[in-house]
Amino acid sequence: MNNSLSIKEYETFEITKFKRPDDLRHLKKNHVAFSGSPRKHPYDAFRVVLVSDPYSRNNFYYEFQIDDIAYVEELPNLATMEDEVIPMVRIWVRKSSMAIRCIPFIVADVM
């Protein structure tokens, strides 16, 4: 069993373009930015999964409500030697909104 999040299990999706905010100071004051590769949530159409670093061995992901996302910026895509391209984005999430951070780990005794 692979202990990292399998990226291929999640289906990628097109990101709806968000209108650029008129006041960037307001955005930075009331929202927090998260970067990663977006994925469709496996069973909830109103949530998005954001894989923080798709190629890292210590990878984790976030889950956000789509309604809590105010703005999405496209970042440069990641590419592998096998010609696989993974889209990357920065999302601005409203402060005080409820989200999930999932960090996979291997269960073991602590000595």
Biopython code that builds the backbone (N, CA, C, O; Angstrom):
import numpy as np
from Bio.PDB.StructureBuilder import StructureBuilder

atoms = [
    (1, "MET", "N", (0.839, -1.191, 0.000)),
    (1, "MET", "CA", (0.000, 0.000, 0.000)),
    (1, "MET", "C", (0.873, 1.239, 0.000)),
    (1, "MET", "O", (1.835, 1.335, 0.762)),
    (2, "ASN", "N", (0.541, 2.155, -0.832)),
    (2, "ASN", "CA", (1.292, 3.397, -0.940)),
    (2, "ASN", "C", (0.794, 4.359, 0.123)),
    (2, "ASN", "O", (-0.414, 4.566, 0.246)),
    (3, "ASN", "N", (1.706, 4.959, 0.902)),
    (3, "ASN", "CA", (1.268, 5.822, 1.993)),
    (3, "ASN", "C", (0.983, 7.251, 1.558)),
    (3, "ASN", "O", (0.523, 8.053, 2.371)),
    (4, "SER", "N", (1.240, 7.592, 0.307)),
    (4, "SER", "CA", (0.938, 8.945, -0.148)),
    (4, "SER", "C", (-0.403, 8.963, -0.864)),
    (4, "SER", "O", (-0.897, 7.932, -1.321)),
    (5, "LEU", "N", (-0.972, 10.137, -0.952)),
    (5, "LEU", "CA", (-2.262, 10.313, -1.614)),
    (5, "LEU", "C", (-2.111, 10.022, -3.098)),
    (5, "LEU", "O", (-1.268, 10.619, -3.767)),
    (6, "SER", "N", (-2.905, 9.127, -3.604)),
    (6, "SER", "CA", (-2.826, 8.794, -5.019)),
    (6, "SER", "C", (-3.551, 9.853, -5.823)),
    (6, "SER", "O", (-4.772, 9.989, -5.745)),
    (7, "ILE", "N", (-2.791, 10.590, -6.586)),
    (7, "ILE", "CA", (-3.344, 11.695, -7.370)),
    (7, "ILE", "C", (-4.260, 11.165, -8.466)),
    (7, "ILE", "O", (-5.268, 11.794, -8.788)),
    (8, "LYS", "N", (-3.928, 10.040, -9.027)),
    (8, "LYS", "CA", (-4.686, 9.521, -10.157)),
    (8, "LYS", "C", (-6.092, 9.075, -9.766)),
    (8, "LYS", "O", (-6.939, 8.880, -10.637)),
    (9, "GLU", "N", (-6.353, 8.910, -8.469)),
    (9, "GLU", "CA", (-7.693, 8.524, -8.038)),
    (9, "GLU", "C", (-8.678, 9.678, -8.161)),
    (9, "GLU", "O", (-9.887, 9.453, -8.224)),
    (10, "TYR", "N", (-8.188, 10.889, -8.196)),
    (10, "TYR", "CA", (-9.053, 12.044, -8.294)),
    (10, "TYR", "C", (-9.121, 12.525, -9.728)),
    (10, "TYR", "O", (-8.112, 12.556, -10.433)),
    (11, "GLU", "N", (-10.292, 12.891, -10.146)),
    (11, "GLU", "CA", (-10.494, 13.387, -11.487)),
    (11, "GLU", "C", (-10.264, 14.898, -11.488)),
    (11, "GLU", "O", (-10.778, 15.611, -10.626)),
    (12, "THR", "N", (-9.499, 15.375, -12.449)),
    (12, "THR", "CA", (-9.276, 16.815, -12.532)),
    (12, "THR", "C", (-10.515, 17.476, -13.126)),
    (12, "THR", "O", (-11.354, 16.807, -13.729)),
    (13, "PHE", "N", (-10.626, 18.773, -12.957)),
    (13, "PHE", "CA", (-11.773, 19.481, -13.498)),
    (13, "PHE", "C", (-11.384, 20.901, -13.865)),
    (13, "PHE", "O", (-10.397, 21.448, -13.372)),
    (14, "GLU", "N", (-12.176, 21.476, -14.734)),
    (14, "GLU", "CA", (-11.937, 22.854, -15.148)),
    (14, "GLU", "C", (-12.349, 23.788, -14.021)),
    (14, "GLU", "O", (-13.366, 23.574, -13.362)),
    (15, "ILE", "N", (-11.564, 24.804, -13.811)),
    (15, "ILE", "CA", (-11.840, 25.770, -12.760)),
    (15, "ILE", "C", (-12.678, 26.897, -13.359)),
    (15, "ILE", "O", (-12.337, 27.461, -14.398)),
    (16, "THR", "N", (-13.760, 27.205, -12.693)),
    (16, "THR", "CA", (-14.580, 28.322, -13.128)),
    (16, "THR", "C", (-13.805, 29.605, -12.887)),
    (16, "THR", "O", (-13.242, 29.816, -11.813)),
    (17, "LYS", "N", (-13.784, 30.449, -13.892)),
    (17, "LYS", "CA", (-13.076, 31.714, -13.755)),
    (17, "LYS", "C", (-13.804, 32.605, -12.758)),
    (17, "LYS", "O", (-15.012, 32.815, -12.864)),
    (18, "PHE", "N", (-13.068, 33.117, -11.804)),
    (18, "PHE", "CA", (-13.604, 34.057, -10.837)),
    (18, "PHE", "C", (-13.232, 35.448, -11.293)),
    (18, "PHE", "O", (-12.153, 35.658, -11.848)),
    (19, "LYS", "N", (-14.119, 36.401, -11.063)),
    (19, "LYS", "CA", (-13.840, 37.786, -11.414)),
    (19, "LYS", "C", (-12.749, 38.324, -10.491)),
    (19, "LYS", "O", (-12.798, 38.122, -9.278)),
    (20, "ARG", "N", (-11.773, 39.004, -11.066)),
    (20, "ARG", "CA", (-10.689, 39.587, -10.277)),
    (20, "ARG", "C", (-11.287, 40.611, -9.312)),
    (20, "ARG", "O", (-12.089, 41.451, -9.721)),
    (21, "PRO", "N", (-10.906, 40.547, -8.041)),
    (21, "PRO", "CA", (-11.463, 41.488, -7.056)),
    (21, "PRO", "C", (-11.060, 42.918, -7.368)),
    (21, "PRO", "O", (-9.954, 43.174, -7.843)),
    (22, "ASP", "N", (-11.961, 43.839, -7.098)),
    (22, "ASP", "CA", (-11.670, 45.252, -7.316)),
    (22, "ASP", "C", (-10.670, 45.776, -6.292)),
    (22, "ASP", "O", (-9.815, 46.598, -6.620)),
    (23, "ASP", "N", (-10.775, 45.305, -5.065)),
    (23, "ASP", "CA", (-9.921, 45.788, -3.986)),
    (23, "ASP", "C", (-9.059, 44.636, -3.467)),
    (23, "ASP", "O", (-9.528, 43.810, -2.684)),
    (24, "LEU", "N", (-7.797, 44.583, -3.907)),
    (24, "LEU", "CA", (-6.909, 43.505, -3.492)),
    (24, "LEU", "C", (-6.556, 43.590, -2.005)),
    (24, "LEU", "O", (-6.292, 42.565, -1.378)),
    (25, "ARG", "N", (-6.547, 44.780, -1.444)),
    (25, "ARG", "CA", (-6.285, 44.921, -0.005)),
    (25, "ARG", "C", (-7.376, 44.251, 0.814)),
    (25, "ARG", "O", (-7.094, 43.606, 1.824)),
    (26, "HIS", "N", (-8.619, 44.404, 0.380)),
    (26, "HIS", "CA", (-9.745, 43.762, 1.050)),
    (26, "HIS", "C", (-9.615, 42.233, 0.958)),
    (26, "HIS", "O", (-9.871, 41.523, 1.930)),
    (27, "LEU", "N", (-9.216, 41.740, -0.216)),
    (27, "LEU", "CA", (-9.034, 40.299, -0.405)),
    (27, "LEU", "C", (-7.970, 39.763, 0.554)),
    (27, "LEU", "O", (-8.189, 38.746, 1.212)),
    (28, "LYS", "N", (-6.828, 40.432, 0.639)),
    (28, "LYS", "CA", (-5.738, 39.982, 1.511)),
    (28, "LYS", "C", (-6.096, 40.102, 2.986)),
    (28, "LYS", "O", (-5.612, 39.320, 3.805)),
    (29, "LYS", "N", (-6.931, 41.066, 3.334)),
    (29, "LYS", "CA", (-7.322, 41.257, 4.738)),
    (29, "LYS", "C", (-8.332, 40.207, 5.198)),
    (29, "LYS", "O", (-8.290, 39.775, 6.350)),
    (30, "ASN", "N", (-9.232, 39.795, 4.316)),
    (30, "ASN", "CA", (-10.348, 38.931, 4.709)),
    (30, "ASN", "C", (-10.264, 37.498, 4.204)),
    (30, "ASN", "O", (-11.172, 36.704, 4.451)),
    (31, "HIS", "N", (-9.177, 37.153, 3.494)),
    (31, "HIS", "CA", (-9.032, 35.816, 2.925)),
    (31, "HIS", "C", (-7.609, 35.305, 3.142)),
    (31, "HIS", "O", (-6.689, 36.082, 3.401)),
    (32, "VAL", "N", (-7.445, 33.997, 3.033)),
    (32, "VAL", "CA", (-6.143, 33.357, 3.150)),
    (32, "VAL", "C", (-5.885, 32.589, 1.858)),
    (32, "VAL", "O", (-6.783, 31.925, 1.341)),
    (33, "ALA", "N", (-4.658, 32.676, 1.334)),
    (33, "ALA", "CA", (-4.306, 31.997, 0.084)),
    (33, "ALA", "C", (-3.754, 30.599, 0.355)),
    (33, "ALA", "O", (-2.980, 30.397, 1.291)),
    (34, "PHE", "N", (-4.160, 29.638, -0.476)),
    (34, "PHE", "CA", (-3.654, 28.271, -0.454)),
    (34, "PHE", "C", (-3.306, 27.896, -1.890)),
    (34, "PHE", "O", (-4.053, 28.209, -2.817)),
    (35, "SER", "N", (-2.171, 27.226, -2.071)),
    (35, "SER", "CA", (-1.742, 26.823, -3.415)),
    (35, "SER", "C", (-1.692, 25.310, -3.526)),
    (35, "SER", "O", (-1.377, 24.612, -2.562)),
    (36, "GLY", "N", (-2.006, 24.816, -4.712)),
    (36, "GLY", "CA", (-1.948, 23.378, -4.940)),
    (36, "GLY", "C", (-2.643, 23.004, -6.238)),
    (36, "GLY", "O", (-2.968, 23.859, -7.063)),
    (37, "SER", "N", (-2.860, 21.721, -6.396)),
    (37, "SER", "CA", (-3.515, 21.193, -7.580)),
    (37, "SER", "C", (-4.969, 20.851, -7.243)),
    (37, "SER", "O", (-5.214, 20.022, -6.366)),
    (38, "PRO", "N", (-5.932, 21.471, -7.920)),
    (38, "PRO", "CA", (-7.349, 21.228, -7.586)),
    (38, "PRO", "C", (-7.855, 19.905, -8.136)),
    (38, "PRO", "O", (-7.453, 19.466, -9.213)),
    (39, "ARG", "N", (-8.741, 19.280, -7.378)),
    (39, "ARG", "CA", (-9.376, 18.017, -7.777)),
    (39, "ARG", "C", (-10.851, 18.068, -7.408)),
    (39, "ARG", "O", (-11.241, 18.763, -6.470)),
    (40, "LYS", "N", (-11.662, 17.333, -8.147)),
    (40, "LYS", "CA", (-13.064, 17.171, -7.771)),
    (40, "LYS", "C", (-13.129, 16.387, -6.483)),
    (40, "LYS", "O", (-12.366, 15.443, -6.283)),
    (41, "HIS", "N", (-14.032, 16.773, -5.617)),
    (41, "HIS", "CA", (-14.251, 15.996, -4.397)),
    (41, "HIS", "C", (-14.897, 14.678, -4.814)),
    (41, "HIS", "O", (-15.749, 14.675, -5.702)),
    (42, "PRO", "N", (-14.514, 13.553, -4.196)),
    (42, "PRO", "CA", (-15.022, 12.260, -4.653)),
    (42, "PRO", "C", (-16.532, 12.067, -4.525)),
    (42, "PRO", "O", (-17.105, 11.266, -5.264)),
    (43, "TYR", "N", (-17.204, 12.789, -3.595)),
    (43, "TYR", "CA", (-18.642, 12.565, -3.454)),
    (43, "TYR", "C", (-19.440, 13.824, -3.158)),
    (43, "TYR", "O", (-20.667, 13.747, -3.105)),
    (44, "ASP", "N", (-18.820, 14.967, -2.965)),
    (44, "ASP", "CA", (-19.538, 16.203, -2.645)),
    (44, "ASP", "C", (-19.250, 17.248, -3.712)),
    (44, "ASP", "O", (-18.135, 17.763, -3.800)),
    (45, "ALA", "N", (-20.250, 17.558, -4.516)),
    (45, "ALA", "CA", (-20.064, 18.511, -5.623)),
    (45, "ALA", "C", (-19.869, 19.942, -5.146)),
    (45, "ALA", "O", (-19.494, 20.805, -5.940)),
    (46, "PHE", "N", (-20.115, 20.217, -3.865)),
    (46, "PHE", "CA", (-19.980, 21.570, -3.334)),
    (46, "PHE", "C", (-18.652, 21.784, -2.604)),
    (46, "PHE", "O", (-18.457, 22.808, -1.950)),
    (47, "ARG", "N", (-17.744, 20.816, -2.719)),
    (47, "ARG", "CA", (-16.422, 20.919, -2.086)),
    (47, "ARG", "C", (-15.341, 20.712, -3.151)),
    (47, "ARG", "O", (-15.586, 20.104, -4.193)),
    (48, "VAL", "N", (-14.163, 21.221, -2.873)),
    (48, "VAL", "CA", (-13.014, 21.030, -3.757)),
    (48, "VAL", "C", (-11.852, 20.500, -2.912)),
    (48, "VAL", "O", (-11.680, 20.891, -1.757)),
    (49, "VAL", "N", (-11.070, 19.618, -3.500)),
    (49, "VAL", "CA", (-9.868, 19.088, -2.870)),
    (49, "VAL", "C", (-8.680, 19.813, -3.494)),
    (49, "VAL", "O", (-8.604, 19.954, -4.715)),
    (50, "LEU", "N", (-7.757, 20.270, -2.657)),
    (50, "LEU", "CA", (-6.562, 20.951, -3.141)),
    (50, "LEU", "C", (-5.353, 20.172, -2.630)),
    (50, "LEU", "O", (-5.058, 20.194, -1.435)),
    (51, "VAL", "N", (-4.653, 19.485, -3.535)),
    (51, "VAL", "CA", (-3.461, 18.713, -3.183)),
    (51, "VAL", "C", (-2.291, 19.687, -3.130)),
    (51, "VAL", "O", (-1.954, 20.317, -4.132)),
    (52, "SER", "N", (-1.673, 19.808, -1.959)),
    (52, "SER", "CA", (-0.677, 20.856, -1.752)),
    (52, "SER", "C", (0.542, 20.716, -2.657)),
    (52, "SER", "O", (0.943, 21.692, -3.291)),
    (53, "ASP", "N", (1.131, 19.548, -2.733)),
    (53, "ASP", "CA", (2.302, 19.312, -3.573)),
    (53, "ASP", "C", (2.184, 17.912, -4.155)),
    (53, "ASP", "O", (2.580, 16.942, -3.509)),
    (54, "PRO", "N", (1.645, 17.790, -5.363)),
    (54, "PRO", "CA", (1.312, 16.481, -5.915)),
    (54, "PRO", "C", (2.483, 15.500, -6.033)),
    (54, "PRO", "O", (2.260, 14.289, -6.031)),
    (55, "TYR", "N", (3.719, 15.986, -6.135)),
    (55, "TYR", "CA", (4.853, 15.085, -6.320)),
    (55, "TYR", "C", (5.654, 14.851, -5.054)),
    (55, "TYR", "O", (6.659, 14.140, -5.092)),
    (56, "SER", "N", (5.249, 15.418, -3.950)),
    (56, "SER", "CA", (5.969, 15.247, -2.702)),
    (56, "SER", "C", (5.664, 13.889, -2.081)),
    (56, "SER", "O", (4.562, 13.367, -2.246)),
    (57, "ARG", "N", (6.621, 13.317, -1.377)),
    (57, "ARG", "CA", (6.394, 12.066, -0.654)),
    (57, "ARG", "C", (5.563, 12.327, 0.599)),
    (57, "ARG", "O", (4.831, 11.441, 1.039)),
    (58, "ASN", "N", (5.657, 13.507, 1.176)),
    (58, "ASN", "CA", (4.874, 13.891, 2.359)),
    (58, "ASN", "C", (3.698, 14.751, 1.928)),
    (58, "ASN", "O", (3.558, 15.891, 2.372)),
    (59, "ASN", "N", (2.882, 14.222, 1.091)),
    (59, "ASN", "CA", (1.865, 15.106, 0.565)),
    (59, "ASN", "C", (0.585, 15.058, 1.398)),
    (59, "ASN", "O", (0.240, 14.028, 1.977)),
    (60, "PHE", "N", (-0.094, 16.169, 1.441)),
    (60, "PHE", "CA", (-1.356, 16.297, 2.158)),
    (60, "PHE", "C", (-2.294, 17.108, 1.295)),
    (60, "PHE", "O", (-1.894, 17.672, 0.276)),
    (61, "TYR", "N", (-3.547, 17.161, 1.714)),
    (61, "TYR", "CA", (-4.507, 17.927, 0.922)),
    (61, "TYR", "C", (-5.479, 18.658, 1.827)),
    (61, "TYR", "O", (-5.629, 18.351, 3.010)),
    (62, "TYR", "N", (-6.133, 19.638, 1.223)),
    (62, "TYR", "CA", (-7.160, 20.429, 1.892)),
    (62, "TYR", "C", (-8.494, 20.148, 1.221)),
    (62, "TYR", "O", (-8.553, 19.778, 0.048)),
    (63, "GLU", "N", (-9.563, 20.329, 1.985)),
    (63, "GLU", "CA", (-10.917, 20.333, 1.424)),
    (63, "GLU", "C", (-11.570, 21.652, 1.806)),
    (63, "GLU", "O", (-11.558, 22.053, 2.969)),
    (64, "PHE", "N", (-12.142, 22.322, 0.805)),
    (64, "PHE", "CA", (-12.805, 23.601, 1.034)),
    (64, "PHE", "C", (-14.208, 23.564, 0.431)),
    (64, "PHE", "O", (-14.453, 22.876, -0.560)),
    (65, "GLN", "N", (-15.121, 24.314, 1.044)),
    (65, "GLN", "CA", (-16.432, 24.553, 0.435)),
    (65, "GLN", "C", (-16.220, 25.512, -0.733)),
    (65, "GLN", "O", (-15.511, 26.508, -0.588)),
    (66, "ILE", "N", (-16.807, 25.236, -1.859)),
    (66, "ILE", "CA", (-16.648, 26.102, -3.029)),
    (66, "ILE", "C", (-17.168, 27.505, -2.734)),
    (66, "ILE", "O", (-16.603, 28.485, -3.218)),
    (67, "ASP", "N", (-18.239, 27.614, -1.945)),
    (67, "ASP", "CA", (-18.803, 28.931, -1.624)),
    (67, "ASP", "C", (-17.866, 29.795, -0.785)),
    (67, "ASP", "O", (-18.043, 31.012, -0.734)),
    (68, "ASP", "N", (-16.872, 29.196, -0.126)),
    (68, "ASP", "CA", (-15.922, 29.953, 0.688)),
    (68, "ASP", "C", (-14.740, 30.486, -0.121)),
    (68, "ASP", "O", (-13.920, 31.237, 0.406)),
    (69, "ILE", "N", (-14.648, 30.109, -1.383)),
    (69, "ILE", "CA", (-13.554, 30.555, -2.244)),
    (69, "ILE", "C", (-13.967, 31.837, -2.943)),
    (69, "ILE", "O", (-14.967, 31.877, -3.660)),
    (70, "ALA", "N", (-13.174, 32.897, -2.722)),
    (70, "ALA", "CA", (-13.504, 34.196, -3.308)),
    (70, "ALA", "C", (-12.827, 34.410, -4.659)),
    (70, "ALA", "O", (-13.379, 35.077, -5.534)),
    (71, "TYR", "N", (-11.631, 33.842, -4.827)),
    (71, "TYR", "CA", (-10.865, 34.133, -6.035)),
    (71, "TYR", "C", (-9.899, 32.994, -6.309)),
    (71, "TYR", "O", (-9.362, 32.397, -5.376)),
    (72, "VAL", "N", (-9.672, 32.686, -7.586)),
    (72, "VAL", "CA", (-8.744, 31.638, -7.999)),
    (72, "VAL", "C", (-7.749, 32.230, -8.986)),
    (72, "VAL", "O", (-8.136, 32.860, -9.970)),
    (73, "GLU", "N", (-6.463, 32.023, -8.714)),
    (73, "GLU", "CA", (-5.403, 32.451, -9.627)),
    (73, "GLU", "C", (-4.764, 31.212, -10.230)),
    (73, "GLU", "O", (-4.452, 30.265, -9.507)),
    (74, "GLU", "N", (-4.565, 31.203, -11.532)),
    (74, "GLU", "CA", (-3.859, 30.099, -12.154)),
    (74, "GLU", "C", (-2.363, 30.303, -11.961)),
    (74, "GLU", "O", (-1.852, 31.410, -12.132)),
    (75, "LEU", "N", (-1.669, 29.235, -11.606)),
    (75, "LEU", "CA", (-0.221, 29.244, -11.448)),
    (75, "LEU", "C", (0.383, 28.394, -12.567)),
    (75, "LEU", "O", (-0.350, 27.677, -13.248)),
    (76, "PRO", "N", (1.696, 28.457, -12.774)),
    (76, "PRO", "CA", (2.312, 27.592, -13.792)),
    (76, "PRO", "C", (2.052, 26.117, -13.487)),
    (76, "PRO", "O", (2.112, 25.690, -12.334)),
    (77, "ASN", "N", (1.763, 25.349, -14.531)),
    (77, "ASN", "CA", (1.510, 23.918, -14.392)),
    (77, "ASN", "C", (2.794, 23.173, -14.053)),
    (77, "ASN", "O", (3.891, 23.647, -14.348)),
    (78, "LEU", "N", (2.650, 22.004, -13.433)),
    (78, "LEU", "CA", (3.779, 21.108, -13.192)),
    (78, "LEU", "C", (3.795, 20.067, -14.293)),
    (78, "LEU", "O", (2.740, 19.620, -14.744)),
    (79, "ALA", "N", (4.977, 19.680, -14.727)),
    (79, "ALA", "CA", (5.110, 18.654, -15.761)),
    (79, "ALA", "C", (6.135, 17.623, -15.320)),
    (79, "ALA", "O", (7.107, 17.945, -14.637)),
    (80, "THR", "N", (5.902, 16.365, -15.723)),
    (80, "THR", "CA", (6.827, 15.287, -15.384)),
    (80, "THR", "C", (7.619, 14.891, -16.619)),
    (80, "THR", "O", (7.346, 15.356, -17.726)),
    (81, "MET", "N", (8.596, 14.033, -16.413)),
    (81, "MET", "CA", (9.386, 13.514, -17.530)),
    (81, "MET", "C", (8.534, 12.617, -18.432)),
    (81, "MET", "O", (8.893, 12.366, -19.582)),
    (82, "GLU", "N", (7.402, 12.135, -17.901)),
    (82, "GLU", "CA", (6.501, 11.265, -18.672)),
    (82, "GLU", "C", (5.420, 12.074, -19.381)),
    (82, "GLU", "O", (4.420, 11.507, -19.822)),
    (83, "ASP", "N", (5.602, 13.379, -19.496)),
    (83, "ASP", "CA", (4.658, 14.285, -20.171)),
    (83, "ASP", "C", (3.309, 14.387, -19.481)),
    (83, "ASP", "O", (2.310, 14.694, -20.132)),
    (84, "GLU", "N", (3.256, 14.139, -18.185)),
    (84, "GLU", "CA", (2.035, 14.342, -17.411)),
    (84, "GLU", "C", (2.038, 15.802, -16.943)),
    (84, "GLU", "O", (3.039, 16.288, -16.416)),
    (85, "VAL", "N", (0.924, 16.486, -17.137)),
    (85, "VAL", "CA", (0.816, 17.889, -16.740)),
    (85, "VAL", "C", (-0.241, 18.008, -15.652)),
    (85, "VAL", "O", (-1.353, 17.498, -15.788)),
    (86, "ILE", "N", (0.123, 18.687, -14.573)),
    (86, "ILE", "CA", (-0.804, 18.880, -13.458)),
    (86, "ILE", "C", (-1.025, 20.373, -13.272)),
    (86, "ILE", "O", (-0.068, 21.116, -13.052)),
    (87, "PRO", "N", (-2.286, 20.826, -13.358)),
    (87, "PRO", "CA", (-2.565, 22.250, -13.168)),
    (87, "PRO", "C", (-2.367, 22.661, -11.706)),
    (87, "PRO", "O", (-2.648, 21.887, -10.791)),
    (88, "MET", "N", (-1.891, 23.865, -11.504)),
    (88, "MET", "CA", (-1.686, 24.417, -10.168)),
    (88, "MET", "C", (-2.445, 25.745, -10.076)),
    (88, "MET", "O", (-2.525, 26.498, -11.047)),
    (89, "VAL", "N", (-3.001, 26.018, -8.885)),
    (89, "VAL", "CA", (-3.754, 27.252, -8.658)),
    (89, "VAL", "C", (-3.455, 27.796, -7.272)),
    (89, "VAL", "O", (-2.940, 27.090, -6.405)),
    (90, "ARG", "N", (-3.782, 29.041, -7.086)),
    (90, "ARG", "CA", (-3.808, 29.661, -5.754)),
    (90, "ARG", "C", (-5.253, 30.067, -5.526)),
    (90, "ARG", "O", (-5.834, 30.806, -6.321)),
    (91, "ILE", "N", (-5.833, 29.575, -4.425)),
    (91, "ILE", "CA", (-7.211, 29.949, -4.115)),
    (91, "ILE", "C", (-7.218, 30.828, -2.875)),
    (91, "ILE", "O", (-6.419, 30.640, -1.957)),
    (92, "TRP", "N", (-8.120, 31.776, -2.864)),
    (92, "TRP", "CA", (-8.284, 32.689, -1.728)),
    (92, "TRP", "C", (-9.560, 32.300, -1.008)),
    (92, "TRP", "O", (-10.660, 32.424, -1.546)),
    (93, "VAL", "N", (-9.391, 31.820, 0.233)),
    (93, "VAL", "CA", (-10.505, 31.296, 1.019)),
    (93, "VAL", "C", (-10.841, 32.287, 2.132)),
    (93, "VAL", "O", (-9.957, 32.839, 2.786)),
    (94, "ARG", "N", (-12.126, 32.494, 2.324)),
    (94, "ARG", "CA", (-12.606, 33.426, 3.343)),
    (94, "ARG", "C", (-12.129, 33.007, 4.732)),
    (94, "ARG", "O", (-12.233, 31.837, 5.100)),
    (95, "LYS", "N", (-11.610, 33.954, 5.493)),
    (95, "LYS", "CA", (-11.169, 33.680, 6.860)),
    (95, "LYS", "C", (-12.351, 33.213, 7.709)),
    (95, "LYS", "O", (-13.489, 33.620, 7.476)),
    (96, "SER", "N", (-12.081, 32.375, 8.675)),
    (96, "SER", "CA", (-13.049, 31.803, 9.614)),
    (96, "SER", "C", (-13.985, 30.786, 8.980)),
    (96, "SER", "O", (-14.934, 30.346, 9.629)),
    (97, "SER", "N", (-13.747, 30.401, 7.741)),
    (97, "SER", "CA", (-14.577, 29.352, 7.150)),
    (97, "SER", "C", (-14.033, 27.991, 7.591)),
    (97, "SER", "O", (-12.852, 27.869, 7.915)),
    (98, "MET", "N", (-14.878, 26.990, 7.602)),
    (98, "MET", "CA", (-14.496, 25.654, 8.040)),
    (98, "MET", "C", (-13.870, 24.906, 6.864)),
    (98, "MET", "O", (-14.427, 24.896, 5.766)),
    (99, "ALA", "N", (-12.713, 24.279, 7.092)),
    (99, "ALA", "CA", (-12.020, 23.503, 6.065)),
    (99, "ALA", "C", (-11.426, 22.265, 6.717)),
    (99, "ALA", "O", (-11.437, 22.123, 7.940)),
    (100, "ILE", "N", (-10.910, 21.376, 5.888)),
    (100, "ILE", "CA", (-10.281, 20.154, 6.374)),
    (100, "ILE", "C", (-8.867, 20.076, 5.810)),
    (100, "ILE", "O", (-8.643, 20.316, 4.623)),
    (101, "ARG", "N", (-7.911, 19.735, 6.684)),
    (101, "ARG", "CA", (-6.540, 19.451, 6.237)),
    (101, "ARG", "C", (-6.283, 17.991, 6.570)),
    (101, "ARG", "O", (-6.361, 17.596, 7.734)),
    (102, "CYS", "N", (-5.978, 17.188, 5.561)),
    (102, "CYS", "CA", (-5.771, 15.762, 5.748)),
    (102, "CYS", "C", (-4.302, 15.430, 5.515)),
    (102, "CYS", "O", (-3.752, 15.704, 4.449)),
    (103, "ILE", "N", (-3.674, 14.833, 6.531)),
    (103, "ILE", "CA", (-2.273, 14.452, 6.441)),
    (103, "ILE", "C", (-2.190, 12.937, 6.619)),
    (103, "ILE", "O", (-2.358, 12.441, 7.733)),
    (104, "PRO", "N", (-1.930, 12.188, 5.533)),
    (104, "PRO", "CA", (-1.810, 10.744, 5.660)),
    (104, "PRO", "C", (-0.559, 10.360, 6.437)),
    (104, "PRO", "O", (0.447, 11.066, 6.370)),
    (105, "PHE", "N", (-0.604, 9.243, 7.180)),
    (105, "PHE", "CA", (0.548, 8.759, 7.919)),
    (105, "PHE", "C", (0.427, 7.243, 8.090)),
    (105, "PHE", "O", (-0.652, 6.670, 7.935)),
    (106, "ILE", "N", (1.538, 6.618, 8.408)),
    (106, "ILE", "CA", (1.559, 5.182, 8.667)),
    (106, "ILE", "C", (1.430, 4.979, 10.166)),
    (106, "ILE", "O", (2.163, 5.584, 10.948)),
    (107, "VAL", "N", (0.505, 4.133, 10.561)),
    (107, "VAL", "CA", (0.285, 3.859, 11.970)),
    (107, "VAL", "C", (1.433, 2.998, 12.488)),
    (107, "VAL", "O", (1.772, 1.970, 11.903)),
    (108, "ALA", "N", (2.023, 3.440, 13.599)),
    (108, "ALA", "CA", (3.125, 2.694, 14.208)),
    (108, "ALA", "C", (3.199, 3.044, 15.687)),
    (108, "ALA", "O", (2.700, 4.088, 16.109)),
    (109, "ASP", "N", (3.812, 2.188, 16.461)),
    (109, "ASP", "CA", (4.025, 2.469, 17.877)),
    (109, "ASP", "C", (5.061, 3.575, 18.022)),
    (109, "ASP", "O", (6.030, 3.633, 17.265)),
    (110, "VAL", "N", (4.852, 4.439, 18.985)),
    (110, "VAL", "CA", (5.810, 5.493, 19.279)),
    (110, "VAL", "C", (6.659, 5.009, 20.443)),
    (110, "VAL", "O", (6.129, 4.591, 21.473)),
    (111, "MET", "N", (7.958, 5.063, 20.283)),
    (111, "MET", "CA", (8.858, 4.595, 21.358)),
    (111, "MET", "C", (9.521, 5.731, 22.056)),
    (111, "MET", "O", (10.305, 5.516, 22.980)),
]
sb = StructureBuilder()
sb.init_structure("model")
sb.init_model(0)
sb.init_chain("A")
sb.init_seg("    ")
for serial, (resi, resn, name, xyz) in enumerate(atoms, 1):
    if name == "N":
        sb.init_residue(resn, " ", resi, " ")
    sb.init_atom(name, np.array(xyz, "f"), 0.0, 1.0, " ", f" {name:<3s}", serial, name[0])
structure = sb.get_structure()
